[in-house]
Amino acid sequence: MEAIFIILLVAIGLFVSSFRLVRQTDMFVVERLGGYFKTWDTGIHLLIPFIDKVAKQVSMKEQIRDFPPQPVITKDNLTMQIDSVVFFQVTDPKLFAYGVNNPIAAIENLSATTLRNIIGDLDLEQTLTSRELINTKMRDILDEATDPWGIKVNRVEIKNIIPPRDIREALEKQLRAEREKRESVLIAEGQKRASILKAEGEAESVIINAEADKKSRILAAEGEAEGILRLKKAEADGINLIKKAGADNAVLQIKSFEALAKVADGQSTKIVVPSNLMDLSSVVLAAKEIATNEPPKTPATPKKK
């Protein structure tokens, strides 16, 4: 009785353990009697004890492998260290299980050899500036090579490019010199621009001052002309008033004498007097006295005999 109970417990245990739960992100490669039987997808599956066997559990998620730096030689015979990152995904679990013994090691070695071949056709400068080209070439080559393994290479990225120490120091000096050169150029450009702006400001200042002086002179001339015009107009108005008042010859002679007195008070040494003021002898005598700055002499009284 106990033996039957033990057999039943073993049978129940084997039956329960024969069920396999396959998650959404995994697939199981199942073998029957040592040969490939089928690939289990998501769900619960029954495994026949002692006949069926789960040969490989394959993750269908995209996987990332960061491979260590690899020594590579450039076209100009410089050795540098380059490490890469490969993004891949299993597309066929059967090929992944039976296509190659160790798929990850195979991808790593294939990545290293492909990288050496690509870098061997590039010099140092091209290697440092052609990451996108290297990434594209590596992805195409790896994707084609891993198809028989049921692997899809989605992307390859060059993580680090480490040139020799002396090359790094030379590049740093070159970059420092380039930065100093750009700095000097920018400073010179700034000084040039400042000089140009200063010269333009001075030129504009001169032009503005000249315009202001011009306007000042124009206004002064206009004011002087206006003053002369008003003076002449006043004189003309005075003459018209005298004419309208009907001034006789006596008044005109008085005005003439007043004008003559004003002229005599000036610095002039010669005076021309109109002939209608007095008789010719009087005019000559007056001109002589003014020219010699001597007071007029009283005519001598003739002596009686």
C-alpha positions as CSV (number, residue, x, y, z in Angstrom):
1,M,0.0,0.0,0.0
2,E,2.8,2.4,0.9
3,A,4.6,1.5,-2.3
4,I,1.5,2.4,-4.3
5,F,1.1,5.7,-2.5
6,I,4.8,6.5,-3.2
7,I,4.4,5.7,-6.8
8,L,1.3,7.9,-7.0
9,L,3.1,10.8,-5.4
10,V,6.0,10.4,-7.8
11,A,3.6,10.2,-10.8
12,I,1.8,13.3,-9.6
13,G,5.1,15.2,-9.1
14,L,6.3,14.2,-12.6
15,F,3.0,15.3,-14.1
16,V,3.0,18.6,-12.3
17,S,6.7,19.2,-13.2
18,S,6.0,18.5,-16.8
19,F,4.1,21.8,-17.2
20,R,6.1,24.7,-18.4
21,L,5.1,28.3,-18.3
22,V,6.6,30.4,-21.1
23,R,6.6,34.1,-20.5
24,Q,5.9,36.7,-23.1
25,T,9.5,37.8,-23.6
26,D,10.9,34.2,-23.8
27,M,10.7,31.2,-26.2
28,F,11.7,27.6,-25.4
29,V,13.5,25.3,-27.9
30,V,12.3,21.8,-27.2
31,E,14.0,18.5,-28.1
32,R,12.4,15.1,-28.3
33,L,14.6,12.1,-28.0
34,G,17.7,14.2,-28.6
35,G,16.4,16.0,-31.8
36,Y,14.7,19.3,-32.3
37,F,11.0,19.0,-31.8
38,K,9.4,22.5,-31.7
39,T,9.6,26.0,-30.3
40,W,7.3,26.9,-27.5
41,D,5.7,30.4,-27.5
42,T,4.0,32.2,-24.7
43,G,1.6,30.0,-22.6
44,I,1.5,26.7,-20.6
45,H,3.0,23.7,-22.3
46,L,3.3,20.0,-21.3
47,L,6.6,18.4,-21.4
48,I,6.6,14.6,-21.6
49,P,9.0,13.3,-19.0
50,F,12.1,11.4,-20.2
51,I,11.2,12.1,-23.8
52,D,11.0,15.8,-24.2
53,K,13.6,18.3,-23.0
54,V,13.9,22.1,-23.0
55,A,17.2,22.5,-24.9
56,K,17.4,26.3,-24.6
57,Q,15.4,29.2,-23.2
58,V,15.8,32.2,-25.5
59,S,15.1,35.8,-24.6
60,M,13.4,37.7,-27.4
61,K,14.2,41.1,-26.0
62,E,16.9,43.3,-27.6
63,Q,20.2,42.7,-25.9
64,I,23.2,44.9,-25.4
65,R,26.8,43.7,-25.3
66,D,29.6,46.1,-24.4
67,F,32.8,44.5,-25.6
68,P,36.2,45.5,-24.1
69,P,38.7,47.7,-26.0
70,Q,40.4,46.0,-29.0
71,P,43.8,47.0,-30.3
72,V,43.6,48.1,-33.9
73,I,46.1,49.5,-36.3
74,T,45.3,52.4,-38.6
75,K,46.4,52.9,-42.2
76,D,49.3,55.1,-41.1
77,N,50.5,52.4,-38.7
78,L,49.2,53.9,-35.4
79,T,47.9,51.5,-32.7
80,M,44.9,52.5,-30.8
81,Q,42.3,51.0,-28.5
82,I,38.6,51.0,-29.6
83,D,35.7,49.5,-27.8
84,S,32.3,49.0,-29.3
85,V,28.7,48.4,-28.1
86,V,26.5,46.0,-30.1
87,F,22.7,46.0,-29.9
88,F,21.1,42.8,-31.2
89,Q,17.9,40.7,-31.0
90,V,17.1,37.0,-31.5
91,T,14.7,36.5,-34.4
92,D,14.9,32.7,-34.7
93,P,15.3,30.7,-31.5
94,K,16.0,27.5,-33.4
95,L,18.9,29.0,-35.4
96,F,20.1,30.7,-32.2
97,A,20.2,27.4,-30.4
98,Y,21.8,25.3,-33.1
99,G,23.5,27.8,-35.4
100,V,26.6,28.5,-33.4
101,N,28.0,27.1,-30.2
102,N,28.4,30.4,-28.3
103,P,26.5,33.2,-30.0
104,I,27.8,36.0,-27.7
105,A,31.4,35.0,-28.1
106,A,30.9,34.7,-31.8
107,I,29.5,38.2,-32.0
108,E,32.4,39.6,-29.9
109,N,35.1,38.0,-32.1
110,L,33.3,38.9,-35.3
111,S,33.0,42.5,-34.0
112,A,36.7,42.7,-33.2
113,T,37.9,41.3,-36.6
114,T,35.4,43.6,-38.5
115,L,36.6,46.6,-36.6
116,R,40.3,45.8,-37.4
117,N,39.4,45.5,-41.1
118,I,37.6,48.8,-41.2
119,I,40.2,50.8,-39.2
120,G,42.9,49.3,-41.3
121,D,41.6,51.3,-44.3
122,L,41.5,54.6,-42.4
123,D,44.2,56.9,-41.2
124,L,44.2,58.5,-37.7
125,E,42.3,61.6,-38.7
126,Q,39.6,59.7,-40.6
127,T,39.3,57.3,-37.7
128,L,38.7,60.1,-35.2
129,T,36.2,61.9,-37.5
130,S,34.3,59.0,-39.1
131,R,32.5,57.3,-36.3
132,E,29.2,57.2,-38.1
133,L,30.8,55.6,-41.1
134,I,32.5,52.9,-38.9
135,N,29.2,52.3,-37.1
136,T,27.3,51.8,-40.3
137,K,29.9,49.5,-41.9
138,M,30.1,47.3,-38.7
139,R,26.3,47.0,-38.4
140,D,25.9,45.9,-42.1
141,I,28.7,43.4,-41.8
142,L,27.6,42.0,-38.5
143,D,24.0,41.8,-39.5
144,E,24.8,39.9,-42.6
145,A,27.1,37.5,-40.8
146,T,24.7,36.7,-37.9
147,D,21.7,35.9,-40.1
148,P,22.5,32.2,-40.1
149,W,22.5,32.3,-36.3
150,G,19.0,33.7,-36.0
151,I,20.3,37.1,-34.8
152,K,19.4,40.6,-36.0
153,V,22.1,43.3,-35.3
154,N,20.1,46.5,-34.9
155,R,22.9,48.9,-34.1
156,V,26.6,49.2,-33.5
157,E,28.2,52.1,-31.6
158,I,31.9,53.0,-31.2
159,K,32.1,53.9,-27.5
160,N,35.7,55.1,-27.1
161,I,38.7,55.7,-29.4
162,I,41.9,55.8,-27.4
163,P,45.0,56.8,-29.4
164,P,48.5,56.5,-28.0
165,R,49.6,58.9,-25.3
166,D,52.0,60.9,-27.5
167,I,49.3,61.3,-30.2
168,R,46.8,62.5,-27.5
169,E,49.3,65.0,-26.3
170,A,50.0,66.3,-29.8
171,L,46.3,66.5,-30.5
172,E,45.7,68.4,-27.3
173,K,48.4,70.9,-28.2
174,Q,47.0,71.3,-31.6
175,L,43.5,71.9,-30.2
176,R,44.9,74.3,-27.7
177,A,46.7,76.2,-30.5
178,E,43.5,76.3,-32.6
179,R,41.5,77.6,-29.6
180,E,44.2,80.3,-29.0
181,K,44.2,81.2,-32.6
182,R,40.4,81.6,-32.7
183,E,40.6,83.6,-29.5
184,S,43.2,85.9,-31.1
185,V,41.1,86.3,-34.2
186,L,38.0,87.1,-32.2
187,I,39.9,89.7,-30.1
188,A,41.3,91.3,-33.3
189,E,37.9,91.3,-34.9
190,G,36.5,93.0,-31.7
191,Q,39.2,95.6,-31.7
192,K,38.7,96.2,-35.4
193,R,35.0,96.6,-34.9
194,A,35.5,98.9,-32.0
195,S,37.9,101.1,-34.1
196,I,35.4,101.2,-36.9
197,L,32.6,102.2,-34.6
198,K,34.8,104.8,-33.0
199,A,35.8,106.3,-36.3
200,E,32.2,106.2,-37.5
201,G,31.1,108.0,-34.3
202,E,33.8,110.7,-34.8
203,A,32.8,111.2,-38.4
204,E,29.2,111.5,-37.5
205,S,30.1,113.9,-34.7
206,V,32.1,116.1,-37.2
207,I,29.2,116.0,-39.6
208,I,26.7,117.0,-36.9
209,N,28.9,119.8,-35.7
210,A,29.4,121.0,-39.3
211,E,25.6,120.9,-39.8
212,A,25.0,122.8,-36.6
213,D,27.6,125.4,-37.5
214,K,26.1,125.7,-41.0
215,K,22.6,126.2,-39.5
216,S,24.0,128.8,-37.0
217,R,25.7,130.8,-39.8
218,I,22.6,130.6,-41.9
219,L,20.5,131.8,-39.0
220,A,23.0,134.6,-38.2
221,A,23.1,135.7,-41.9
222,E,19.3,135.6,-42.1
223,G,19.1,137.7,-38.9
224,E,21.6,140.2,-40.1
225,A,19.8,140.5,-43.5
226,E,16.5,140.9,-41.6
227,G,18.0,143.6,-39.5
228,I,19.4,145.5,-42.5
229,L,16.1,145.1,-44.3
230,R,14.2,146.5,-41.4
231,L,16.7,149.4,-41.0
232,K,16.4,150.3,-44.7
233,K,12.7,150.0,-44.4
234,A,12.7,152.3,-41.4
235,E,14.9,154.8,-43.3
236,A,12.6,154.6,-46.2
237,D,9.6,155.1,-44.0
238,G,11.3,158.1,-42.4
239,I,12.0,159.7,-45.8
240,N,8.4,159.0,-46.8
241,L,7.2,160.7,-43.6
242,I,9.4,163.7,-44.3
243,K,8.0,163.9,-47.8
244,K,4.5,163.6,-46.6
245,A,5.1,166.3,-44.0
246,G,6.2,168.7,-46.7
247,A,9.5,169.8,-45.2
248,D,11.0,173.0,-46.7
249,N,14.6,173.7,-47.6
250,A,15.4,175.1,-44.2
251,V,14.5,171.8,-42.5
252,L,16.5,169.8,-45.0
253,Q,19.6,172.0,-44.5
254,I,19.3,171.5,-40.7
255,K,19.1,167.8,-41.2
256,S,22.1,168.0,-43.5
257,F,24.1,169.9,-40.9
258,E,23.2,167.3,-38.3
259,A,24.4,164.5,-40.5
260,L,27.6,166.4,-41.3
261,A,28.3,166.9,-37.6
262,K,27.9,163.1,-37.0
263,V,30.3,162.4,-39.8
264,A,32.8,164.9,-38.4
265,D,32.8,163.1,-35.1
266,G,34.1,159.9,-36.7
267,Q,37.6,158.8,-37.6
268,S,37.4,159.9,-41.2
269,T,39.9,162.5,-42.4
270,K,38.2,163.4,-45.6
271,I,34.6,164.5,-46.0
272,V,32.7,165.2,-49.2
273,V,29.8,167.7,-48.7
274,P,27.1,168.0,-51.2
275,S,27.1,171.4,-53.1
276,N,23.6,172.4,-52.2
277,L,24.4,172.8,-48.5
278,M,26.2,176.1,-48.8
279,D,28.2,178.1,-51.3
280,L,31.4,176.5,-52.7
281,S,33.8,178.7,-50.8
282,S,32.3,177.7,-47.5
283,V,32.4,174.1,-48.4
284,V,36.1,174.3,-49.3
285,L,36.9,176.2,-46.1
286,A,35.1,173.6,-44.0
287,A,36.8,170.7,-45.7
288,K,40.2,172.3,-45.2
289,E,39.6,172.9,-41.5
290,I,38.4,169.4,-41.0
291,A,41.4,167.9,-42.9
292,T,43.8,169.9,-40.8
293,N,41.9,169.4,-37.5
294,E,42.2,173.1,-36.9
295,P,39.5,175.3,-35.5
296,P,38.1,177.8,-38.1
297,K,39.8,181.1,-38.2
298,T,38.0,184.4,-37.9
299,P,38.7,186.7,-40.9
300,A,41.1,189.6,-40.0
301,T,39.6,193.1,-39.8
302,P,41.3,195.4,-42.3
303,K,43.3,198.2,-40.7
304,K,42.4,201.8,-41.1
305,K,44.8,204.0,-42.7
